[in-house]
Amino acid sequence: MTLVFIVFAVLLILGMPVAFAIGIAGFIFFLQQPFLPLTMPVQLVLSETQNFALLAIPMFVFAGNLMNATGVTSRLMRFAQVITGHMHGGLAQVSVVLSTMMGGVTGSAIADASMEARILGPPMTAKGYARGYTAGIHGFTSLITIAIPPGIGLVLYGSIGEVSIGRLFVGGIGPGLLMALFLMITVAITARKRGYAPEREKMAALPEIASAFVQSIWAILFPALLIVALRFGLMLPSEAGAAAAVYAMVVGVFAYKELSWERFKEALHSSILDAGMIMLLIAMSALISYGMKWEMLPQALSAWLLGLSDNPQVIVALVLFALFLLGTVIDSTVMILLLTSILVPVMRQLGVDLVYFGVAMVITCAIGLLTPPVGVAMYSVCSIMECSVAEFVRESWPFFLAVLAVVVLMTIFPGIVTFLPSLVFG
């Protein structure tokens, strides 16, 4: 497998698309094995796409694009402005609240960061917010959408690791809300120091808050309805994704009356592109995953980790630290695809709760989206806000520390993740 990883790294450095780099590197593994027929790579790629659980991914992607096309985003933003406008750094606080509510709409940190930077970025810079600060808050608040259901990373982990996706969805709520709280506190502190004034003199009146809430109710209800359907076994994750798409269409046509035929076609086109990219990555990752299992890497890694410590929490902390370092150079989706099949057996042998580890792993990997040198979300917000990576790093380190504190607390207190799944599912 050493040659496989070297080829994969070289192809990435040369700028080859990640899916093709994975596929070529994985095929090289089979060229090295005289006992494995060369028909196996084709069979593995095809069989990986036949996983019924993975049907949830294109369905949730489609549902998210439909929700964005129905006017949900504008209503959620108005609600966020109403409840946070009286705070220091009001527009930055809007970003935190909006990301918390958008988790059920986008499920993607990159999509959420780009959307908020385009919508909130110009008014923030017009009011004197530094470009790096603006890019930073939109980037790091987008990590909340990773945890709030239906995060695509959790679906990937659950499908590959054969872990309950419903429990993962519920387990992500606690860390997601904690991340929102820490980021709001960070914004309040930094905004006071920088003199970023509130958007309104006093807190909105209760009737205004109630009116904004009612207008946003269909989007706010979505994650709750999703969890109820999964909890009571009314739907499988894949079926829930299809139901979410239907829900989005009904809301767009009958509730908000903003889903036109042109918007529907745009949502469908975007979903095809997004789902195609994700599914190609999944299919190609089957080659390297099979190679790692053939070489018995999970067993070797498990034996090595057990030799380091007999305390599962220490081992989890070491693994998460390694994932954080890897996240600075490898895309989070790729890490989940390649490493889940290795790490899940290790954690199972150690007796670690797989829902807890899954949520912690997905969030830790996602931090890499906002760290040099390959942070995709970082480059996205920097491009939209027209600021350098150096300025982004200099202005956004308080937000990075806030998110890192959540990961540390999850590592020390697993109950942050496991409490709600135990309460909801028993």
C-alpha positions, 0 to 999 in steps of 0.5 A: 500500500506504500506505493499506492499512497505515494502515487495518490499524493503525487497525483494530488500535488500535480493537480489531478482531480481527487476522484481520478487520483484515488481511482488510479492509485487504487488500480495500481494496488491491483496491478501489484497483486498477482492473485487478484484478477483485473476484473475486480476493480471494475466490479468494486467500482460498480458494486459500491454504487449499488449500496442502497443506503447511499441513495440518501446522498443525492436525495438530500442534496436535491432536497437542499437545492430545492429548499434554497430555490423556494425562498427558505434562505431569505426567510431564515435570514430575516428570522436570524436578523430579528433575534440577533440584530440587537447584539454587538456584531449583529450581522456576524451573529446573523451568520451563526444563527443562519448556519445553525438553521441552514444545517437542515437545508444545505447539509454542506459546509462549502455551500453554506459558506459560499451562500452566506459570504455572497449574501451577508459579505457586501453589507458587512464590509459596507458597515466596516467589518474587515474582509478577513473577519467577514470571510472567517465568520462565514467560513467557521459558522458553516461547520455547524451545518456539518453537525446539524442533520442531515449532514452529508458527512454523517451519511457517508460515515454511517453508510460505510461504517454501518452505523445508524444514520438516525443516531448520527443525525441526533448525535450531531445536534448537541455539538452543533448547538454548542459550536453555535454558542461558542461562536456567538460568544466569540463574535460578541467579544471580538465585535466589542473590541473592534467596535462592530455596532448592533444593527438595532438599538434594542431587542425586537418585540415579541410579535416581530419575532413570532412573525419571523418565526412563523414565516420560517417554520417550514424550514425549521421543522424540517430537521425535526420531522426528519428525526421523528421519521427515522426514530419511529422507523417510518422511513429508512435514510434513503427514503427520508431523503426522497421524502425531504425532496418531496417536502421541499417541493410542496413547501415551494409550491404551496406554502411559499409559492416561489418554486417556478419551473426555471428554479426547479430546473436550476436545483435539478442541474446543481444536484446532478453536478453535486451528487455526481462529484460525490458518487464518483469519489465514493465509487473510486474510493472502493479500490483503496478501501479494498486494498487496505482491508486486503493488507489488514491495515485496520488490524495493524492500526488497532494493535499499534494504538492498543500498544500506545495506551489502554485508555480508549479516550486517549486513543480517540484523542490521538486519532482525532489529532491525526485526523486534524493534521491530515485535514490540512492537506486532504479534503474531508470527504476523501478522508471519511471515504478512505478512513472510515473502513479502517477506523470503525473496526478499531473503535469497535474493538476498543469499545468506543461508541461508534456514533460518538466517534463518527460525529467527532470524526466528521467534525474534526475532518471538516475543520480542514475545509478552513485550514491551509493549504487545501481548505476548499471552504477557505478558498471559496470565502476568500475568493468571494470576499476578495481577501488573501489567505494570510488575512483570513488566517490572521482575522479568523483565529478566534473562531478556529479556537472556538470550534477547536474547543468544541472538539476538545470538549467532545473528546473529554465528555462523550455525553455531549454527543451520546446524550440525545441519541440515547434519549431519543432512540433508547 
